[in-house]
Amino acid sequence: MAFDDIEAELGLLLTRMIDEPKDRHELYFQIRQKLKEMKAYGAPLPEDLVQFEQDLEAEFAAENVDAVRRERMYSAIKRRSKR
């Protein structure tokens, strides 16, 4: 697939992130795959896409940390709550 085609598909995926926020995780993985395909061409990625990828990874990492923290809190509540 040509670099321009991959860039066009990436644009569609980014549009879907806006239109379909419930599917963010699936779209995130598809976007990462497209970025890897773009990198495989050996051309440097545009800076905004590099920053986007870093920000998206940080956001999902924070969500994972928040989920673990939330589970610890609920576990403590369940253990300590008076029934």
The first five atom37 places (N, CA, C, CB, O) and aatype in JSON, in Angstrom:
{
  "aatype": [12, 0, 13, 3, 3, 9, 6, 0, 6, 10, 7, 10, 10, 10, 16, 1, 12, 9, 3, 6, 14, 11, 3, 1, 8, 6, 10, 18, 13, 5, 9, 1, 5, 11, 10, 11, 6, 12, 11, 0, 18, 7, 0, 14, 10, 14, 6, 3, 10, 19, 5, 13, 6, 5, 3, 10, 6, 0, 6, 13, 0, 0, 6, 2, 19, 3, 0, 19, 1, 1, 6, 1, 12, 18, 15, 0, 9, 11, 1, 1, 15, 11, 1],
  "atom_mask": [
    [1, 1, 1, 1, 1],
    [1, 1, 1, 1, 1],
    [1, 1, 1, 1, 1],
    [1, 1, 1, 1, 1],
    [1, 1, 1, 1, 1],
    [1, 1, 1, 1, 1],
    [1, 1, 1, 1, 1],
    [1, 1, 1, 1, 1],
    [1, 1, 1, 1, 1],
    [1, 1, 1, 1, 1],
    [1, 1, 1, 0, 1],
    [1, 1, 1, 1, 1],
    [1, 1, 1, 1, 1],
    [1, 1, 1, 1, 1],
    [1, 1, 1, 1, 1],
    [1, 1, 1, 1, 1],
    [1, 1, 1, 1, 1],
    [1, 1, 1, 1, 1],
    [1, 1, 1, 1, 1],
    [1, 1, 1, 1, 1],
    [1, 1, 1, 1, 1],
    [1, 1, 1, 1, 1],
    [1, 1, 1, 1, 1],
    [1, 1, 1, 1, 1],
    [1, 1, 1, 1, 1],
    [1, 1, 1, 1, 1],
    [1, 1, 1, 1, 1],
    [1, 1, 1, 1, 1],
    [1, 1, 1, 1, 1],
    [1, 1, 1, 1, 1],
    [1, 1, 1, 1, 1],
    [1, 1, 1, 1, 1],
    [1, 1, 1, 1, 1],
    [1, 1, 1, 1, 1],
    [1, 1, 1, 1, 1],
    [1, 1, 1, 1, 1],
    [1, 1, 1, 1, 1],
    [1, 1, 1, 1, 1],
    [1, 1, 1, 1, 1],
    [1, 1, 1, 1, 1],
    [1, 1, 1, 1, 1],
    [1, 1, 1, 0, 1],
    [1, 1, 1, 1, 1],
    [1, 1, 1, 1, 1],
    [1, 1, 1, 1, 1],
    [1, 1, 1, 1, 1],
    [1, 1, 1, 1, 1],
    [1, 1, 1, 1, 1],
    [1, 1, 1, 1, 1],
    [1, 1, 1, 1, 1],
    [1, 1, 1, 1, 1],
    [1, 1, 1, 1, 1],
    [1, 1, 1, 1, 1],
    [1, 1, 1, 1, 1],
    [1, 1, 1, 1, 1],
    [1, 1, 1, 1, 1],
    [1, 1, 1, 1, 1],
    [1, 1, 1, 1, 1],
    [1, 1, 1, 1, 1],
    [1, 1, 1, 1, 1],
    [1, 1, 1, 1, 1],
    [1, 1, 1, 1, 1],
    [1, 1, 1, 1, 1],
    [1, 1, 1, 1, 1],
    [1, 1, 1, 1, 1],
    [1, 1, 1, 1, 1],
    [1, 1, 1, 1, 1],
    [1, 1, 1, 1, 1],
    [1, 1, 1, 1, 1],
    [1, 1, 1, 1, 1],
    [1, 1, 1, 1, 1],
    [1, 1, 1, 1, 1],
    [1, 1, 1, 1, 1],
    [1, 1, 1, 1, 1],
    [1, 1, 1, 1, 1],
    [1, 1, 1, 1, 1],
    [1, 1, 1, 1, 1],
    [1, 1, 1, 1, 1],
    [1, 1, 1, 1, 1],
    [1, 1, 1, 1, 1],
    [1, 1, 1, 1, 1],
    [1, 1, 1, 1, 1],
    [1, 1, 1, 1, 1]
  ],
  "atom_positions": [
    [[0.84, -1.16, 0.0], [0.0, 0.0, 0.0], [0.89, 1.24, 0.0], [-0.96, -0.01, 1.21], [1.91, 1.27, 0.7]],
    [[0.54, 2.23, -0.77], [1.33, 3.45, -0.88], [1.22, 4.3, 0.38], [0.89, 4.26, -2.09], [0.21, 4.26, 1.1]],
    [[2.25, 5.07, 0.64], [2.3, 5.94, 1.81], [1.08, 6.86, 1.85], [3.59, 6.78, 1.79], [0.48, 7.05, 2.91]],
    [[0.7, 7.43, 0.7], [-0.46, 8.33, 0.66], [-1.75, 7.61, 1.03], [-0.6, 8.95, -0.74], [-2.63, 8.18, 1.68]],
    [[-1.87, 6.35, 0.61], [-3.06, 5.57, 0.96], [-3.14, 5.33, 2.46], [-3.06, 4.24, 0.21], [-4.2, 5.42, 3.07]],
    [[-1.99, 5.02, 3.05], [-1.95, 4.79, 4.5], [-2.31, 6.08, 5.23], [-0.55, 4.29, 4.95], [-3.04, 6.06, 6.22]],
    [[-1.78, 7.19, 4.75], [-2.08, 8.49, 5.38], [-3.57, 8.8, 5.27], [-1.25, 9.62, 4.72], [-4.15, 9.34, 6.21]],
    [[-4.19, 8.47, 4.14], [-5.63, 8.69, 3.98], [-6.43, 7.81, 4.94], [-6.06, 8.4, 2.52], [-7.39, 8.27, 5.55]],
    [[-6.04, 6.54, 5.08], [-6.71, 5.64, 6.02], [-6.55, 6.13, 7.45], [-6.16, 4.22, 5.88], [-7.47, 6.04, 8.26]],
    [[-5.38, 6.64, 7.76], [-5.14, 7.2, 9.09], [-6.09, 8.37, 9.35], [-3.67, 7.64, 9.24], [-6.64, 8.5, 10.44]],
    [[-6.27, 9.21, 8.36], [-7.2, 10.33, 8.49], [-8.62, 9.86, 8.78], [0.0, 0.0, 0.0], [-9.32, 10.46, 9.59]],
    [[-9.03, 8.79, 8.11], [-10.36, 8.24, 8.37], [-10.48, 7.69, 9.79], [-10.68, 7.13, 7.36], [-11.5, 7.87, 10.45]],
    [[-9.43, 7.02, 10.26], [-9.44, 6.5, 11.62], [-9.51, 7.63, 12.65], [-8.2, 5.64, 11.87], [-10.21, 7.52, 13.66]],
    [[-8.79, 8.7, 12.4], [-8.81, 9.84, 13.32], [-10.2, 10.48, 13.34], [-7.74, 10.88, 12.93], [-10.68, 10.9, 14.39]],
    [[-10.84, 10.54, 12.19], [-12.21, 11.06, 12.12], [-13.15, 10.17, 12.91], [-12.68, 11.16, 10.65], [-14.04, 10.66, 13.61]],
    [[-12.96, 8.86, 12.81], [-13.79, 7.93, 13.57], [-13.59, 8.11, 15.07], [-13.47, 6.49, 13.17], [-14.52, 7.91, 15.84]],
    [[-12.38, 8.49, 15.5], [-12.15, 8.73, 16.94], [-13.03, 9.85, 17.44], [-10.67, 9.07, 17.21], [-13.49, 9.83, 18.58]],
    [[-13.28, 10.83, 16.58], [-14.15, 11.94, 16.95], [-15.61, 11.49, 16.92], [-13.93, 13.15, 16.0], [-16.38, 11.79, 17.84]],
    [[-15.98, 10.77, 15.87], [-17.37, 10.38, 15.67], [-17.8, 9.2, 16.52], [-17.58, 10.06, 14.22], [-18.98, 9.08, 16.86]],
    [[-16.89, 8.32, 16.87], [-17.21, 7.09, 17.6], [-16.32, 6.94, 18.83], [-17.05, 5.87, 16.68], [-15.52, 6.01, 18.91]],
    [[-16.45, 7.85, 19.79], [-15.54, 7.81, 20.95], [-15.64, 6.53, 21.78], [-15.8, 8.98, 21.84], [-14.73, 6.23, 22.55]],
    [[-16.73, 5.78, 21.65], [-16.87, 4.55, 22.44], [-15.9, 3.47, 21.97], [-18.3, 4.02, 22.34], [-15.55, 2.57, 22.73]],
    [[-15.47, 3.56, 20.72], [-14.56, 2.56, 20.15], [-13.1, 3.01, 20.21], [-14.95, 2.27, 18.7], [-12.28, 2.56, 19.41]],
    [[-12.78, 3.9, 21.14], [-11.44, 4.49, 21.19], [-10.33, 3.46, 21.27], [-11.34, 5.4, 22.36], [-9.31, 3.6, 20.59]],
    [[-10.5, 2.44, 22.07], [-9.42, 1.47, 22.23], [-9.15, 0.72, 20.93], [-9.76, 0.48, 23.34], [-7.99, 0.56, 20.54]],
    [[-10.19, 0.27, 20.27], [-10.01, -0.42, 19.0], [-9.39, 0.51, 17.96], [-11.34, -0.98, 18.5], [-8.49, 0.12, 17.23]],
    [[-9.9, 1.73, 17.91], [-9.36, 2.7, 16.96], [-7.9, 3.02, 17.28], [-10.19, 3.99, 16.96], [-7.09, 3.18, 16.37]],
    [[-7.58, 3.11, 18.55], [-6.22, 3.38, 18.98], [-5.27, 2.32, 18.42], [-6.12, 3.43, 20.51], [-4.2, 2.65, 17.9]],
    [[-5.65, 1.06, 18.51], [-4.78, -0.01, 18.01], [-4.67, 0.04, 16.49], [-5.31, -1.37, 18.45], [-3.6, -0.22, 15.93]],
    [[-5.76, 0.37, 15.81], [-5.71, 0.5, 14.36], [-4.82, 1.67, 13.94], [-7.12, 0.67, 13.79], [-4.08, 1.58, 12.96]],
    [[-4.91, 2.76, 14.68], [-4.08, 3.93, 14.38], [-2.61, 3.59, 14.6], [-4.49, 5.14, 15.27], [-1.77, 3.96, 13.78]],
    [[-2.3, 2.91, 15.68], [-0.91, 2.52, 15.91], [-0.39, 1.65, 14.78], [-0.78, 1.77, 17.25], [0.76, 1.79, 14.36]],
    [[-1.24, 0.75, 14.27], [-0.83, -0.1, 13.16], [-0.53, 0.73, 11.92], [-1.92, -1.14, 12.85], [0.46, 0.49, 11.23]],
    [[-1.37, 1.71, 11.63], [-1.15, 2.57, 10.46], [0.14, 3.37, 10.62], [-2.34, 3.53, 10.25], [0.89, 3.54, 9.66]],
    [[0.4, 3.86, 11.83], [1.63, 4.61, 12.07], [2.85, 3.71, 11.86], [1.64, 5.2, 13.49], [3.87, 4.16, 11.33]],
    [[2.75, 2.45, 12.28], [3.85, 1.51, 12.05], [4.06, 1.28, 10.56], [3.58, 0.17, 12.76], [5.2, 1.21, 10.09]],
    [[2.97, 1.18, 9.82], [3.08, 1.0, 8.37], [3.76, 2.22, 7.73], [1.69, 0.77, 7.74], [4.58, 2.09, 6.83]],
    [[3.39, 3.41, 8.22], [4.01, 4.63, 7.69], [5.5, 4.64, 7.99], [3.33, 5.88, 8.28], [6.31, 5.02, 7.14]],
    [[5.87, 4.23, 9.2], [7.28, 4.2, 9.58], [8.06, 3.21, 8.72], [7.42, 3.83, 11.07], [9.24, 3.41, 8.44]],
    [[7.39, 2.14, 8.31], [8.05, 1.11, 7.5], [8.52, 1.65, 6.15], [7.11, -0.08, 7.28], [9.42, 1.09, 5.53]],
    [[7.92, 2.74, 5.69], [8.36, 3.35, 4.45], [9.68, 4.1, 4.6], [7.29, 4.3, 3.94], [10.3, 4.48, 3.61]],
    [[10.1, 4.29, 5.84], [11.37, 4.95, 6.09], [11.3, 6.46, 6.09], [0.0, 0.0, 0.0], [12.29, 7.13, 6.4]],
    [[10.16, 6.99, 5.75], [10.01, 8.45, 5.77], [9.67, 8.88, 7.19], [8.9, 8.93, 4.77], [8.95, 8.17, 7.9]],
    [[10.17, 10.01, 7.61], [9.85, 10.47, 8.97], [8.36, 10.8, 9.07], [10.71, 11.7, 9.35], [7.76, 11.34, 8.14]],
    [[7.79, 10.47, 10.23], [6.39, 10.82, 10.47], [6.28, 12.31, 10.73], [5.82, 10.02, 11.67], [7.19, 12.92, 11.29]],
    [[5.16, 12.91, 10.32], [4.94, 14.31, 10.66], [4.96, 14.48, 12.18], [3.6, 14.82, 10.07], [4.48, 13.61, 12.91]],
    [[5.5, 15.58, 12.64], [5.68, 15.82, 14.08], [4.36, 15.75, 14.84], [6.32, 17.19, 14.31], [4.32, 15.25, 15.96]],
    [[3.27, 16.24, 14.24], [1.99, 16.19, 14.96], [1.53, 14.76, 15.18], [0.92, 16.98, 14.2], [0.88, 14.47, 16.19]],
    [[1.84, 13.86, 14.26], [1.47, 12.46, 14.44], [2.36, 11.77, 15.47], [1.53, 11.71, 13.11], [1.9, 10.9, 16.21]],
    [[3.62, 12.15, 15.51], [4.52, 11.61, 16.54], [4.01, 12.03, 17.92], [5.99, 12.12, 16.32], [3.93, 11.2, 18.82]],
    [[3.67, 13.3, 18.07], [3.16, 13.8, 19.35], [1.83, 13.16, 19.68], [3.03, 15.33, 19.32], [1.58, 12.82, 20.84]],
    [[0.97, 13.0, 18.69], [-0.33, 12.36, 18.89], [-0.16, 10.94, 19.43], [-1.12, 12.34, 17.59], [-0.84, 10.54, 20.38]],
    [[0.75, 10.2, 18.83], [0.99, 8.82, 19.25], [1.48, 8.79, 20.71], [2.02, 8.13, 18.32], [1.04, 7.96, 21.5]],
    [[2.38, 9.69, 21.05], [2.9, 9.74, 22.43], [1.8, 10.12, 23.41], [4.06, 10.75, 22.52], [1.69, 9.53, 24.49]],
    [[0.98, 11.11, 23.04], [-0.1, 11.54, 23.92], [-1.14, 10.44, 24.11], [-0.77, 12.79, 23.38], [-1.64, 10.24, 25.21]],
    [[-1.47, 9.75, 23.03], [-2.46, 8.68, 23.1], [-1.95, 7.53, 23.97], [-2.8, 8.17, 21.7], [-2.71, 6.99, 24.78]],
    [[-0.68, 7.17, 23.82], [-0.11, 6.13, 24.66], [-0.14, 6.52, 26.13], [1.32, 5.83, 24.23], [-0.46, 5.7, 26.99]],
    [[0.18, 7.78, 26.42], [0.16, 8.26, 27.8], [-1.26, 8.24, 28.37], [0.74, 9.68, 27.88], [-1.47, 7.89, 29.53]],
    [[-2.23, 8.62, 27.55], [-3.61, 8.63, 28.0], [-4.1, 7.23, 28.35], [-4.51, 9.24, 26.93], [-4.74, 7.03, 29.38]],
    [[-3.8, 6.26, 27.51], [-4.24, 4.9, 27.78], [-3.47, 4.29, 28.95], [-4.08, 4.04, 26.54], [-4.03, 3.49, 29.7]],
    [[-2.23, 4.63, 29.11], [-1.47, 4.16, 30.27], [-2.08, 4.7, 31.55], [0.03, 4.57, 30.17], [-2.2, 3.98, 32.55]],
    [[-2.48, 5.97, 31.54], [-3.11, 6.58, 32.71], [-4.44, 5.9, 33.02], [-3.31, 8.09, 32.5], [-4.78, 5.69, 34.18]],
    [[-5.2, 5.56, 31.98], [-6.47, 4.87, 32.2], [-6.24, 3.52, 32.87], [-7.21, 4.68, 30.87], [-7.01, 3.13, 33.75]],
    [[-5.2, 2.81, 32.47], [-4.9, 1.52, 33.08], [-4.53, 1.69, 34.55], [-3.76, 0.82, 32.34], [-4.98, 0.91, 35.39]],
    [[-3.73, 2.7, 34.86], [-3.35, 2.97, 36.24], [-4.59, 3.35, 37.05], [-2.3, 4.09, 36.31], [-4.76, 2.89, 38.18]],
    [[-5.46, 4.17, 36.47], [-6.68, 4.57, 37.16], [-7.57, 3.37, 37.43], [-7.44, 5.6, 36.33], [-8.19, 3.29, 38.5]],
    [[-7.65, 2.44, 36.49], [-8.48, 1.25, 36.68], [-7.96, 0.4, 37.84], [-8.54, 0.41, 35.4], [-8.74, -0.11, 38.64]],
    [[-6.66, 0.25, 37.93], [-6.06, -0.52, 39.03], [-6.32, 0.18, 40.35], [-4.52, -0.71, 38.81], [-6.7, -0.45, 41.34]],
    [[-6.13, 1.48, 40.38], [-6.37, 2.26, 41.6], [-7.83, 2.16, 42.02], [-5.97, 3.74, 41.4], [-8.13, 1.97, 43.2]],
    [[-8.73, 2.28, 41.06], [-10.17, 2.2, 41.35], [-10.52, 0.83, 41.92], [-10.99, 2.49, 40.06], [-11.31, 0.74, 42.86]],
    [[-9.96, -0.23, 41.37], [-10.23, -1.58, 41.87], [-9.73, -1.73, 43.31], [-9.58, -2.63, 40.95], [-10.4, -2.35, 44.13]],
    [[-8.55, -1.19, 43.61], [-8.03, -1.25, 44.99], [-8.97, -0.53, 45.95], [-6.61, -0.62, 45.07], [-9.25, -1.01, 47.04]],
    [[-9.45, 0.63, 45.53], [-10.36, 1.4, 46.38], [-11.64, 0.63, 46.64], [-10.68, 2.76, 45.74], [-12.1, 0.54, 47.78]],
    [[-12.24, 0.06, 45.59], [-13.48, -0.68, 45.76], [-13.27, -1.93, 46.61], [-14.05, -1.07, 44.4], [-14.14, -2.31, 47.39]],
    [[-12.11, -2.56, 46.47], [-11.82, -3.72, 47.3], [-11.75, -3.33, 48.76], [-10.5, -4.37, 46.86], [-12.28, -4.03, 49.62]],
    [[-11.1, -2.21, 49.06], [-11.01, -1.74, 50.44], [-12.4, -1.39, 50.97], [-10.08, -0.51, 50.54], [-12.72, -1.7, 52.12]],
    [[-13.2, -0.77, 50.15], [-14.56, -0.41, 50.58], [-15.35, -1.67, 50.89], [-15.28, 0.41, 49.49], [-16.03, -1.74, 51.92]],
    [[-15.26, -2.67, 50.02], [-16.01, -3.91, 50.24], [-15.54, -4.61, 51.51], [-15.86, -4.84, 49.03], [-16.36, -5.12, 52.28]],
    [[-14.23, -4.65, 51.72], [-13.7, -5.3, 52.92], [-14.09, -4.56, 54.2], [-12.18, -5.41, 52.83], [-14.38, -5.19, 55.22]],
    [[-14.09, -3.26, 54.15], [-14.26, -2.47, 55.37], [-15.68, -1.97, 55.61], [-13.35, -1.31, 55.33], [-15.98, -1.49, 56.7]],
    [[-16.54, -2.07, 54.62], [-17.88, -1.54, 54.78], [-18.67, -2.35, 55.79], [-18.61, -1.49, 53.46], [-18.49, -3.56, 55.9]],
    [[-19.52, -1.67, 56.5], [-20.39, -2.33, 57.5], [-21.63, -2.78, 56.77], [-20.75, -1.36, 58.7], [-22.3, -2.01, 56.09]],
    [[-21.91, -4.03, 56.94], [-23.09, -4.59, 56.23], [-24.21, -4.8, 57.18], [-22.76, -5.91, 55.54], [-25.28, -5.26, 56.78]]
  ]
}
